[in-house]
Amino acid sequence: MSKNCVIIGASHAAAQLVVSLRQGGWDGEITLIGDETHLPYQHPPLSKDYLSGEKTVDELLIRPAEAYEAADVTLKLGQRVTEINRDSKMVITDKGEQISYDKLVLATGARVRKLPIEGADLPGVYYLRDIADVTAIKGAIHSAKRAVIIGGGYIGLETAASLTKMGVKVTVLEAMPRILQRVTAPELSGFYKRVHGEEGVDIQETVAAASIQKKEDALIVFDKDGAEYPADFIIIGIGVIPNVEIAKHAELEVGNGIVVNEFCQTSDQDIYAAGDVTWHYNPKYDRHLRLESVPNATEQAKVVAAHICGHAKPYDSLPWFWSDQFDLKLQIAGLSDGYDALIIRGDISKGRSFAAFYFKGDRLLAVDAINAPREFAMARMLLTKGQTLDKYKIADTALAIKDAII
């Protein structure tokens, strides 16, 4: 009988995995199960090109339908796996299907974190995670003049930029003292607040939404002090939660995500995990991480496929990310946690192009590059190789960045 590799989840990791399995020599069956009816599609453009109408659903697809046919993949879309039976090596779906596996991959991703306040479930209040969410938001925009976004992280700010360019007046409410507080330095938070203000976005920090109420034709967000923020529609973007429940039920080891080793194997040697859901060790930063990023999902999928096909290669990728807002292309390489020095190369106070280098001692940890692809590429290369820069030289834009390499 033919072997079967079953993949639960149909996003970036899954789309890469089916191709990498075939390229690696897997000649058994591949079964892809996803709870959405769409083929795997790109998620980053949802808050930008898809929201604005610049891209259709078909243009979001990571690979066309023909690619799955060519890879001889059995697609089971619109189904959700409700149980993993490790003893019989079988998964059961909500449609009652029982599917046997030899190798199982959990690419279950993450879901939106819900805001537990009164009125969060009112019509006109949205989250932004999948195509259905954004399609609903697009329907609200046509008659809307003002919107409130609860949450000043990257997804909230990207959405604010897109809506502003579409003519909607946007107010962003951030409960913490500054936007992007969990992910970047105060200087970068200040930069983004300045640019959004210049583009017409009203950013309110240290404002925690306490309730949402419907008044006549408007939705009103109330903060804990009773201040009112009216809107025609509201978007909540306060982070995500990894979908670990199916793994927990199967008694796999779970931490801040599904625990995997360097080959993305779980505590069951025949079950793997990849993407946003994994809690994995990163040797470059000597700690466990859960990364919500497309590059991480793609690289982990390649590691899974290689191990299944008998060509073991450990996961050892440098984390990197990006964000597009207005005319700003942010590219991030590395992780800045624990930095003790921030060196800015370029004009952060007035301009829109610079690079922020994070150091711990003399070690380069990360870079945030805004419209600075050369600095990003150089820092990413050095971080991958374990090299660093002279932090006293890189601030001098008269010097080429290559002259600061140590």
C-alpha positions as CSV (number, residue, x, y, z in Angstrom):
1,M,0.0,0.0,0.0
2,S,1.1,3.5,-0.8
3,K,2.4,5.7,2.1
4,N,0.4,8.8,2.9
5,C,1.7,12.2,4.2
6,V,-1.3,14.1,5.7
7,I,-1.0,17.9,6.1
8,I,-3.4,19.7,8.4
9,G,-3.7,23.3,7.5
10,A,-3.6,25.0,4.1
11,S,-1.5,28.1,4.3
12,H,2.1,29.1,3.5
13,A,3.8,26.1,5.2
14,A,1.5,23.6,3.5
15,A,1.9,25.2,0.0
16,Q,5.7,24.9,0.3
17,L,5.6,21.4,1.8
18,V,3.7,19.7,-1.0
19,V,6.3,21.0,-3.5
20,S,9.3,20.2,-1.3
21,L,8.1,16.6,-0.6
22,R,7.9,15.9,-4.3
23,Q,11.2,17.5,-5.0
24,G,12.7,15.5,-2.2
25,G,11.5,12.2,-3.6
26,W,8.4,11.4,-1.7
27,D,6.5,9.1,-4.0
28,G,3.6,8.3,-1.6
29,E,0.3,10.1,-1.3
30,I,-0.1,13.6,-0.1
31,T,-3.4,14.7,1.5
32,L,-3.9,18.4,2.3
33,I,-6.8,19.2,4.7
34,G,-7.8,22.9,5.2
35,D,-10.8,24.4,7.0
36,E,-11.2,27.2,4.4
37,T,-12.5,26.4,0.9
38,H,-9.7,28.3,-0.8
39,L,-6.4,26.9,-2.0
40,P,-3.4,28.1,0.1
41,Y,-3.1,31.9,-0.3
42,Q,-0.8,34.7,0.7
43,H,-1.8,36.4,3.9
44,P,0.3,39.5,4.0
45,P,-1.6,41.2,1.1
46,L,-4.9,40.8,2.9
47,S,-4.5,44.1,4.8
48,K,-3.1,45.8,1.7
49,D,-3.7,44.8,-1.9
50,Y,-6.8,42.6,-1.3
51,L,-8.4,45.1,1.0
52,S,-7.8,47.9,-1.5
53,G,-9.1,45.8,-4.4
54,E,-5.8,45.8,-6.2
55,K,-5.7,42.0,-6.1
56,T,-8.3,39.3,-6.5
57,V,-8.6,36.1,-4.6
58,D,-7.0,34.2,-7.5
59,E,-4.1,36.6,-7.5
60,L,-3.5,35.8,-3.8
61,L,-3.0,32.1,-4.4
62,I,0.5,30.9,-3.5
63,R,0.4,28.4,-6.3
64,P,-2.3,27.7,-8.9
65,A,-4.6,24.7,-8.8
66,E,-2.5,23.1,-11.6
67,A,0.5,22.9,-9.2
68,Y,-1.4,20.7,-6.8
69,E,-2.6,18.5,-9.7
70,A,1.0,18.2,-10.9
71,A,2.2,17.2,-7.4
72,D,-0.7,14.6,-7.2
73,V,-2.1,16.2,-4.0
74,T,-5.5,15.1,-2.7
75,L,-7.2,18.3,-1.5
76,K,-9.8,18.2,1.2
77,L,-10.7,21.8,1.6
78,G,-13.6,23.1,3.8
79,Q,-12.9,20.4,6.4
80,R,-11.6,20.6,9.9
81,V,-9.7,17.8,11.6
82,T,-11.3,17.1,15.0
83,E,-9.1,14.2,16.2
84,I,-5.7,12.6,15.8
85,N,-5.6,9.0,16.8
86,R,-1.9,8.3,17.2
87,D,-2.3,4.6,18.0
88,S,-4.1,3.9,14.7
89,K,-2.3,6.7,12.8
90,M,-5.5,8.2,11.6
91,V,-7.1,11.7,11.6
92,I,-10.9,12.3,11.7
93,T,-12.5,15.3,10.2
94,D,-15.7,17.1,11.1
95,K,-17.3,15.5,8.0
96,G,-16.7,12.1,9.5
97,E,-13.8,11.1,7.2
98,Q,-11.1,8.9,8.6
99,I,-7.8,9.3,6.9
100,S,-4.8,7.2,7.6
101,Y,-1.3,8.6,7.7
102,D,2.3,7.4,7.7
103,K,3.6,11.0,8.3
104,L,1.5,13.8,9.7
105,V,2.3,17.5,9.5
106,L,0.5,20.1,11.7
107,A,0.5,23.4,9.9
108,T,-2.5,24.7,11.8
109,G,-1.3,28.3,12.1
110,A,-2.9,30.8,14.5
111,R,-6.3,32.5,15.0
112,V,-7.1,36.0,16.0
113,R,-7.1,36.9,19.7
114,K,-10.7,38.1,20.6
115,L,-11.2,41.3,22.5
116,P,-13.3,40.4,25.6
117,I,-15.4,43.5,25.9
118,E,-19.1,44.3,25.7
119,G,-20.1,45.0,22.1
120,A,-17.2,43.2,20.4
121,D,-19.6,41.0,18.6
122,L,-21.8,43.8,17.2
123,P,-22.4,44.0,13.4
124,G,-19.8,46.3,11.9
125,V,-17.0,45.0,14.2
126,Y,-14.4,42.9,12.4
127,Y,-11.2,41.0,12.8
128,L,-8.6,40.6,10.0
129,R,-7.1,37.2,9.5
130,D,-8.5,35.5,6.4
131,I,-10.2,36.2,3.1
132,A,-13.7,36.0,4.6
133,D,-12.7,38.7,7.2
134,V,-11.4,41.1,4.6
135,T,-14.2,40.5,2.2
136,A,-16.6,41.5,4.9
137,I,-14.6,44.6,5.7
138,K,-14.5,45.6,2.0
139,G,-18.3,45.5,2.0
140,A,-18.4,48.0,4.9
141,I,-16.0,50.5,3.3
142,H,-18.2,51.6,0.4
143,S,-20.5,53.6,2.7
144,A,-18.0,54.4,5.4
145,K,-16.2,57.7,6.2
146,R,-14.5,56.8,9.5
147,A,-13.1,53.7,11.1
148,V,-11.6,52.8,14.5
149,I,-8.8,50.2,14.7
150,I,-8.2,48.7,18.1
151,G,-4.5,47.6,18.2
152,G,-1.4,49.4,17.1
153,G,0.7,46.5,16.0
154,Y,1.8,45.9,12.4
155,I,-1.5,44.5,11.2
156,G,-3.4,47.5,12.7
157,L,-1.0,50.0,11.2
158,E,-1.0,48.3,7.8
159,T,-4.8,48.3,7.8
160,A,-4.8,52.0,8.9
161,A,-2.6,52.9,5.9
162,S,-4.7,51.0,3.4
163,L,-8.0,52.5,4.7
164,T,-6.5,56.0,4.7
165,K,-5.4,55.7,1.1
166,M,-9.0,54.7,0.3
167,G,-10.3,57.9,1.8
168,V,-11.4,56.6,5.2
169,K,-10.6,58.7,8.3
170,V,-8.9,56.3,10.7
171,T,-8.3,56.4,14.5
172,V,-6.0,53.8,16.0
173,L,-6.4,53.0,19.7
174,E,-3.4,51.4,21.4
175,A,-3.7,50.3,25.0
176,M,0.1,50.4,25.6
177,P,2.1,53.6,26.0
178,R,3.3,53.4,22.4
179,I,2.5,51.6,19.2
180,L,4.6,48.6,18.2
181,Q,5.8,48.4,21.8
182,R,6.2,44.7,21.8
183,V,8.3,44.5,18.6
184,T,10.5,47.5,18.2
185,A,12.4,50.4,19.9
186,P,10.8,53.6,21.1
187,E,12.5,55.5,18.3
188,L,10.8,53.3,15.7
189,S,7.4,53.7,17.4
190,G,7.9,57.5,17.3
191,F,8.8,57.4,13.6
192,Y,5.7,55.4,12.7
193,K,3.5,57.6,14.8
194,R,4.9,60.7,13.0
195,V,4.4,59.2,9.5
196,H,0.9,58.1,10.2
197,G,0.1,61.5,11.6
198,E,1.5,63.1,8.5
199,E,-0.8,60.9,6.4
200,G,-3.9,61.8,8.4
201,V,-4.2,58.8,10.8
202,D,-5.1,59.7,14.4
203,I,-3.1,57.5,16.8
204,Q,-4.2,57.4,20.4
205,E,-1.8,55.6,22.8
206,T,-2.5,54.4,26.3
207,V,-6.2,54.1,25.4
208,A,-7.8,50.7,26.2
209,A,-11.1,50.0,24.7
210,A,-13.6,49.1,27.4
211,S,-16.8,48.7,25.5
212,I,-18.5,49.1,22.1
213,Q,-22.0,50.4,21.7
214,K,-24.3,51.1,18.8
215,K,-25.8,54.6,18.8
216,E,-28.1,55.5,15.9
217,D,-26.0,54.9,12.7
218,A,-22.7,54.9,14.5
219,L,-20.6,52.5,16.5
220,I,-18.9,54.0,19.5
221,V,-15.8,52.7,21.2
222,F,-15.6,53.8,24.9
223,D,-12.4,53.7,26.8
224,K,-12.1,53.1,30.6
225,D,-12.5,56.9,31.3
226,G,-15.6,57.2,29.2
227,A,-14.1,58.9,26.2
228,E,-15.9,58.2,22.9
229,Y,-14.4,57.2,19.6
230,P,-17.2,57.0,16.9
231,A,-16.9,54.9,13.7
232,D,-18.8,53.5,10.8
233,F,-17.0,50.3,11.4
234,I,-14.3,48.9,13.7
235,I,-11.4,46.5,13.2
236,I,-9.8,44.7,16.1
237,G,-6.2,43.6,15.7
238,I,-4.7,42.6,19.1
239,G,-2.6,39.6,18.1
240,V,-3.1,35.9,17.5
241,I,-3.2,32.6,19.4
242,P,-1.5,29.4,18.1
243,N,-3.9,26.6,17.1
244,V,-2.5,24.0,19.4
245,E,-5.7,22.3,20.6
246,I,-5.6,19.4,18.2
247,A,-2.0,18.7,19.3
248,K,-2.9,19.0,23.0
249,H,-5.8,16.6,22.5
250,A,-3.4,14.1,20.9
251,E,-1.1,14.5,24.0
252,L,1.8,16.0,22.0
253,E,4.1,18.3,23.9
254,V,3.0,21.9,23.8
255,G,4.6,25.1,25.1
256,N,4.0,28.5,23.5
257,G,3.1,26.5,20.4
258,I,3.7,22.9,19.4
259,V,7.1,21.9,20.6
260,V,9.4,20.7,17.8
261,N,13.0,19.6,17.6
262,E,15.6,20.9,15.0
263,F,13.9,18.8,12.3
264,C,10.5,20.1,13.2
265,Q,9.4,16.8,14.7
266,T,7.0,16.9,17.6
267,S,7.2,14.5,20.6
268,D,5.8,11.8,18.2
269,Q,8.5,11.0,15.6
270,D,5.9,10.6,12.8
271,I,4.2,13.9,13.5
272,Y,5.8,17.2,12.4
273,A,4.7,20.8,12.8
274,A,5.6,23.9,10.7
275,G,4.8,27.6,10.7
276,D,3.2,30.0,13.1
277,V,2.1,27.2,15.4
278,T,5.6,25.9,16.3
279,W,7.6,26.5,19.5
280,H,11.1,25.8,18.2
281,Y,14.7,26.4,19.2
282,N,16.7,28.9,17.2
283,P,20.5,28.3,17.6
284,K,21.3,31.8,16.4
285,Y,19.6,33.4,19.4
286,D,20.0,30.4,21.7
287,R,16.4,30.3,22.8
288,H,13.0,28.9,21.9
289,L,10.7,31.1,19.7
290,R,7.3,31.1,18.1
291,L,7.5,33.2,14.9
292,E,4.6,34.6,13.0
293,S,6.2,35.1,9.6
294,V,6.0,33.7,6.1
295,P,9.8,33.0,5.8
296,N,9.7,30.9,8.9
297,A,6.7,28.9,7.7
298,T,8.4,28.4,4.3
299,E,11.8,27.3,5.8
300,Q,10.3,25.0,8.3
301,A,8.2,23.3,5.6
302,K,11.5,22.6,3.7
303,V,13.1,21.2,6.8
304,V,10.0,18.9,7.4
305,A,10.1,17.7,3.8
306,A,13.8,17.0,3.9
307,H,13.5,14.9,7.0
308,I,10.6,12.9,5.8
309,C,12.4,12.2,2.6
310,G,15.6,11.1,4.4
311,H,17.7,14.1,3.7
312,A,17.8,15.6,7.3
313,K,18.9,19.2,7.6
314,P,18.4,21.0,10.9
315,Y,16.4,24.3,11.0
316,D,18.9,27.2,11.4
317,S,17.2,30.1,9.7
318,L,17.6,33.8,10.5
319,P,14.2,35.3,11.4
320,W,13.1,38.0,9.1
321,F,9.9,40.0,8.4
322,W,8.5,42.9,6.5
323,S,5.7,45.4,6.6
324,D,4.3,47.8,4.0
325,Q,2.7,51.1,5.1
326,F,2.1,54.1,2.9
327,D,5.4,54.6,1.0
328,L,7.3,52.8,3.7
329,K,8.9,49.4,3.1
330,L,10.1,48.0,6.4
331,Q,12.4,45.0,6.3
332,I,13.5,43.4,9.6
333,A,16.4,40.9,9.9
334,G,17.1,39.2,13.3
335,L,15.5,39.7,16.7
336,S,16.2,42.8,18.7
337,D,15.2,41.5,22.2
338,G,17.8,42.3,24.8
339,Y,19.5,45.0,22.9
340,D,21.5,47.7,24.8
341,A,22.4,50.0,22.0
342,L,20.4,51.3,19.0
343,I,22.4,53.0,16.2
344,I,20.4,54.9,13.5
345,R,21.9,55.3,10.0
346,G,20.0,58.0,8.2
347,D,17.4,60.7,9.1
348,I,14.7,59.2,11.4
349,S,13.3,62.6,12.6
350,K,12.2,64.0,9.3
351,G,13.0,61.6,6.5
352,R,11.5,58.2,5.5
353,S,14.6,56.3,4.7
354,F,17.0,54.9,7.4
355,A,18.2,51.8,9.1
356,A,18.2,51.1,12.8
357,F,20.8,48.6,14.0
358,Y,20.3,46.8,17.4
359,F,23.4,45.7,19.4
360,K,24.1,43.9,22.6
361,G,27.6,44.9,23.5
362,D,29.5,44.7,20.2
363,R,27.2,41.9,18.8
364,L,24.8,42.9,16.0
365,L,21.3,41.5,16.9
366,A,19.0,42.9,14.3
367,V,18.2,45.6,11.9
368,D,15.0,47.5,11.1
369,A,15.5,49.0,7.6
370,I,13.0,51.5,6.3
371,N,13.3,52.1,2.5
372,A,16.9,51.0,2.9
373,P,17.3,47.7,1.0
374,R,21.1,47.9,0.9
375,E,21.4,48.1,4.7
376,F,18.9,45.3,5.1
377,A,20.7,43.0,2.7
378,M,24.0,43.6,4.3
379,A,22.8,43.1,7.8
380,R,20.9,40.0,6.9
381,M,24.0,38.5,5.4
382,L,26.2,39.4,8.4
383,L,23.6,38.1,10.9
384,T,23.4,34.8,9.0
385,K,27.2,34.5,9.1
386,G,27.5,35.6,12.7
387,Q,29.5,38.7,11.8
388,T,29.0,42.2,13.1
389,L,29.5,45.9,12.4
390,D,31.4,48.7,14.0
391,K,28.6,50.6,15.7
392,Y,30.7,53.7,15.8
393,K,31.0,53.8,12.0
394,I,27.6,52.8,10.7
395,A,25.9,56.0,11.8
396,D,28.2,57.9,9.4
397,T,26.3,57.9,6.1
398,A,29.4,59.3,4.4
399,L,30.9,55.8,4.8
400,A,29.8,52.9,2.8
401,I,28.2,50.3,5.1
402,K,30.7,47.7,3.9
403,D,33.4,49.7,5.4
404,A,31.9,49.2,8.9
405,I,32.1,45.4,8.7
406,I,34.3,43.9,11.4
